[in-house]
Amino acid sequence: MSKEYSIDAKVYNTADAGSWSMEDMLNYFVKHGAMRVSDLHIKVGVQPAYRLDGDLMKLRGQVVTPEIAKLLIYSLMSEQQIAELESKDNIDCSYHHETLQFRINVFKDNDGITAAIRALGMDVPKLEDIGFPNEVYKDIVKRQNGLVLLTGITGAGKSTTIASFVDRISELRACRIISLEDPIEYILKQKNAVVSQREVGRDVTSFASGLKAMLREDPDVIFVGEMRDAETVSMTLMAAETGHLVFSTLHTRNVAGTITRVLDYFPASRQDEVRNQLSLGLAYIISQKLVPKKDGTGRLIAMEVLNNSYACANLIRTGKIEQLFSQLQTKTKDNPSERMITFESHLASLVIDKKIDLLEAQKWVNNHQSFIDAMNSYGRG
C-alpha cells in the first residue's frame, strides 16, 4: 500500500450509509460473499457499481470525481504499482482483505483512472461443491498427463475450478505443482504436494519465459493462468505431450470455439501440425457459465464437457470440429470413457431440478434448438 493513500480514509459519501472508505467497499464483499457480489467498478463520472448476481448495481451516493477515484484506487496499490500505472496506463495487481483475495485491473479511460476489482474467496471450494454435471472431476484428478482446458467468459469461475482441481491433487499426491498466474488469485496451501505459485510481472517476465524455465524445474502438475499467444500455446501443448498434467484457461464460449481459438493463434501453414498436437495432448475441455439461481440467492455453474476420446481426437486431427457437438450429445453415460455433455443438456437438467428458471436458462444457451431437444428428452418440452 502506498504511504500517501490510506485504505481506511473516509473519502466517498453515500446517500444513506455515511462516508465510506475503500475498506468499507471491500467489506461489502465480505458481508455478502464473493459468490453473490463478484466485482466492484470504480469510474470517474458515475457512482461505484457492484456486480450482484451478475447484474451491475450502483451505490446510492455521490458521483466519483478524479480525486476520489485516485484516493480509493491508489489505496490498494504499492508505490511501485502506482508508478507502473503512470507509465503503462494499465496494471494488474492483487490485494488481500479479511477472508477474500481481490484481483484488480486499474486502467485509464477518457474520464480518468478506473478500476475493476474482483473478489475471490481465500478458501478453495471442494470439487464436489463446484457443480459438475457428472463425475468427470474424479477422472481428471487421477490423470498423470494431458491438457485440461477451462474456458468461459471473464467471471465464469474458471480460476476457481482450476484451483479446486489443483488443491485436490495436492491433497492426494506427493507431487510437484508449479503455477504461472497473472496475478495469483487463490493462495494454495502446502499439503502432500510441493506447490510453487509464480506471478507474471513479479516472478517471471511472461507466461512463455516462465514456461521455458518451468520445464527445467521438475513439475508434475502445471497451471498456466491463460494461453495468450502462439508461443505460450505451443509450450503448453508440448508440456502436456511430454508427461505433465497441465491446466490452463481460454476466453471462449464453448468446446468448438475453444478448438478454433487455439488454431487461430497460428498461421494456416502450421494449423495441421497444431491440430495433430492438440489431438494427442488434449485431455478435457470444460466450458462453463455462471447462471443466476431460481431462488435469487446467487449463481451456479452450467458446463459443457468434452472428453478427448479416440473419436474426438480423430475429429480434431482431421479438422472436423463441427462434428464434435454430436459427440457431446451422445457420449453422455457417467463412466470414464464418456461423461460428455452440452451446455444445453446441463441447463435443461438444472431447469428440471428447479435450480434455475426456464426463461433464465434460455438467455444462456448457445443453441436454442438443442436446448428444446434437451428439454423434450426430459419430457418437459
GUBALO-837815 format. One record per residue (C-alpha): x, y, z. Coordinates in steps of 0.001 Angstrom, whole numbers, padded with zeros to 6 digits, always signed. Last residue first. Layout:
BEGIN
XYZ ...
! end
This chain:
BEGIN
-040579-029568-023982 -040726-031063-020494 -040295-034816-021018 -036612-034788-020064 -035700-035535-023683 -038014-032693-024656 -035939-030278-022552 -032775-031463-024330 -034425-031069-027736 -035524-027543-026861 -031979-026761-025686 -030514-028162-028923 -032907-025965-030871 -031758-022909-028901 -028028-023461-029492 -025609-021469-027333 -027916-021341-024311 -027552-018604-021693 -030682-016492-022131 -032854-019603-022460 -031752-020721-018998 -033137-017524-017475 -036515-018095-019115 -036608-021654-017762 -035670-020586-014227 -032710-022179-012491 -032450-024761-009710 -035873-026273-010321 -034366-029743-010965 -035953-029676-014438 -034352-026277-015086 -030933-027539-013936 -031329-030580-016206 -032128-028312-019155 -029047-026183-018456 -026864-029306-018421 -028357-030501-021702 -027988-027095-023356 -024408-026642-022228 -023604-029962-023894 -022438-033052-022021 -019620-035586-022010 -019025-038259-019377 -017775-040869-021909 -014935-043374-021340 -014812-042662-017594 -018475-043560-016948 -021498-041311-016473 -023030-042007-019884 -023196-038877-022032 -021418-039825-025245 -024369-038825-027461 -024772-035044-027321 -021120-034164-026700 -020096-036485-029541 -022641-034779-031830 -021082-031420-030925 -017639-032634-032020 -018845-032765-035641 -018260-029036-036195 -014543-029523-035464 -013971-031778-038469 -010335-030652-038834 -008877-034117-039399 -006868-034113-036154 -009754-032671-034147 -012222-035254-035472 -009720-038060-034775 -009170-036815-031234 -012933-036788-030688 -013268-040420-031832 -010299-041551-029726 -011779-039817-026678 -010996-036236-025763 -013615-035875-023011 -015513-032694-023875 -017660-031061-021182 -020148-028177-021441 -020956-026735-018059 -023568-024749-016151 -022342-023306-012857 -024427-021742-010117 -025345-018182-009185 -026621-016372-006107 -029577-016438-003727 -032260-015431-006232 -034355-018580-005741 -034083-019526-009421 -030316-019339-009353 -028455-016930-011637 -026190-018653-014211 -022381-018811-014080 -021026-020212-017327 -018581-023022-018024 -016570-024659-020767 -014680-027793-019709 -012271-029139-022309 -010604-032420-021482 -007470-034485-022258 -005705-032617-025074 -002173-033752-025916 -002659-036034-028915 -005469-034219-030719 -003838-030882-029862 -000508-031878-031468 -002277-033128-034600 -004346-029958-034825 -001169-027911-034225 +000680-029574-037113 -002280-029130-039465 -002536-025492-038337 +001063-024565-039099 +000794-023253-042672 -002544-021608-041869 -000807-019270-039425 -001212-019974-035682 -003192-018385-032842 -006365-019248-034756 -005823-022942-034023 -006263-022446-030274 -009341-020280-030869 -010928-022896-033138 -010500-025639-030544 -012027-023385-027879 -014903-022307-030109 -015856-025940-030615 -015907-026539-026851 -017923-023463-025898 -017882-019734-025180 -014162-018926-025297 -011842-016927-023033 -009137-019547-022579 -007751-021240-019471 -004972-023643-018485 -004334-026886-016627 -001429-029183-017460 -000741-032744-016309 +002808-033394-017446 +004175-036330-019451 +005772-034764-022506 +002604-034181-024519 +001039-031845-021940 +004261-029799-021710 +004393-029572-025510 +000801-028312-025609 +001634-025614-023052 +004798-024691-024978 +002905-024253-028235 +000062-022292-026592 +002534-019971-024840 +004378-019323-028114 +001159-018782-030058 -000188-016170-027661 -002418-015667-024626 -002852-019113-023072 -004013-018122-019589 -003141-018933-015984 -000780-021781-016867 -001147-024441-014150 +001390-027253-014253 +001335-030635-012500 +004345-032970-012321 +006978-030241-012302 +010748-030961-012479 +012078-027370-012632 +013548-027460-016142 +010108-027330-017791 +009324-024392-015517 +012041-022183-017019 +010550-022357-020507 +007065-021995-019052 +008022-018825-017163 +009517-017316-020321 +006296-018025-022231 +003977-016799-019463 +005936-013536-019253 +008557-011649-017205 +008694-014101-014312 +008478-013623-010527 +006790-010209-010345 +005493-009462-013835 +003854-012866-014170 +003240-014334-010735 +004667-017665-009644 +002940-020195-007387 +005067-023071-006093 +003381-026124-004557 +005064-029188-003019 +002377-031859-002867 +001062-033635+000235 -000457-030383+001515 +001033-026914+001017 -001872-024493+000844 -002837-022720-002382 -003203-018931-002351 -006042-018292-004793 -005696-015425-007275 -002069-015023-008322 -001972-012225-010921 -001328-013045-013711 -000594-016683-012876 +002126-019240-013633 +001696-022334-011468 +004002-025121-010286 +002939-028411-008672 +005449-031088-007630 +003970-034404-006442 +003119-036314-003277 -000477-036902-004296 -003959-036714-002771 -004094-033292-001102 -002102-031532-003797 -004376-033135-006405 -007392-031764-004518 -005886-028254-004359 -005006-028352-008055 -008533-029325-009049 -010176-026760-006761 -007810-024036-008012 -008794-024990-011564 -012493-024552-010766 -011907-021203-009071 -009771-019955-011962 -012546-020742-014446 -015298-019091-012398 -017257-017521-015264 -016038-014000-014455 -014493-013343-017859 -016171-015554-020447 -015648-019290-020476 -012958-021938-020759 -011187-024455-018556 -008701-026500-020592 -007233-029761-019280 -004068-030772-021132 -002599-034252-020705 -000664-036146-018047 -000954-038074-014782 -004734-038209-014625 -006482-039228-011394 -007825-035728-010641 -009305-035570-014148 -011232-038823-013755 -012776-037737-010454 -013737-034372-011971 -015725-036172-014681 -018238-037319-012041 -021296-035774-013698 -022937-032351-014191 -020164-030648-012179 -021426-028091-009666 -018348-026744-007883 -019298-028223-004490 -017891-031724-005083 -014626-030164-006222 -014249-028558-002805 -014069-024774-002751 -010689-023045-002271 -010887-020885+000830 -009496-017421+000153 -012628-016413-001735 -012021-014308-004800 -013402-010813-005265 -012873-008874-008496 -011964-005172-008636 -012263-003311-011950 -010613+000093-011587 -010719+003413-013456 -008427+006465-013601 -009580+009355-015782 -012600+010377-017854 -011348+009267-021292 -010253+005926-019875 -007309+004895-017709 -006611+001482-016250 -006508-000451-012984 -007159-004203-013004 -007564-005761-009569 -007826-009338-008347 -009022-009392-004746 -008355-012098-002149 -011026-012531+000478 -011329-013557+004130 -010204-010198+005584 -008523-008234+002791 -005815-009427+000400 -004971-007328-002661 -003965-008207-006207 -002426-006445-009178 -002943-005948-012897 -001822-002655-014428 -002925-000110-017006 -001653+003201-018449 +001918+001854-018806 +003988+004701-017337 +001586+006061-014719 +000392+002531-013923 +003983+001423-013293 +004491+004307-010874 +001315+003359-008997 +002499-000256-008891 +005851+000766-007421 +004151+002957-004803 +002050-000033-003808 -001619-000273-004720 -004919-000723-002878 -005005+002845-001524 -004382+004024-005096 -007923+003022-006044 -009879+004928-003399 -007854+008155-003242 -007399+008231-007037 -011098+007734-007718 -011999+010397-005141 -009669+012916-006847 -010974+012180-010340 -014567+012579-009067 -016930+009698-008323 -020615+010681-008447 -022103+010981-004980 -024286+008379-003341 -026607+005452-003849 -024282+002654-004910 -024731+001370-008448 -025864-002211-009046 -024480-004128-012030 -026063-007512-012712 -024413-010949-012475 -025721-011940-009064 -024541-008547-007748 -021880-006765-009801 -021076-003714-007681 -021043-000149-009028 -019241+002940-007706 -021260+006061-008650 -020631+007619-012056 -018372+010311-013568 -014971+008819-012753 -015046+005049-012568 -014874+002493-009752 -016211-000935-010649 -016675-003574-007950 -016944-007253-008805 -018273-010650-007682 -021021-009948-005169 -023024-013173-004889 -020330-015874-004954 -017894-013435-003323 -019948-013251-000142 -022477-010683+001090 -020651-009269+004131 -017117-009872+002828 -017918-008215-000494 -019388-005181+001301 -016239-005166+003443 -014279-004239+000327 -016263-001014-000025 -015815-000218+003660 -012041-000698+003276 -012049+001683+000306 -013511+004229+002711 -017155+005120+003047 -018893+008247+004353 -022407+007893+005728 -024691+004978+004962 -027730+006691+003382 -026667+008686+000321 -023039+007532+000272 -020128+009978+000570 -016757+008628-000580 -013471+009677+001062 -013443+008052+004505 -009731+007074+004709 -009451+003394+005766 -007465+002199+002734 -004964+005015+003154 -003065+006767+000354 +000290+008552+000685 +002079+005588+002251 +001275+003495-000833 +000000+000000+000000 
! end
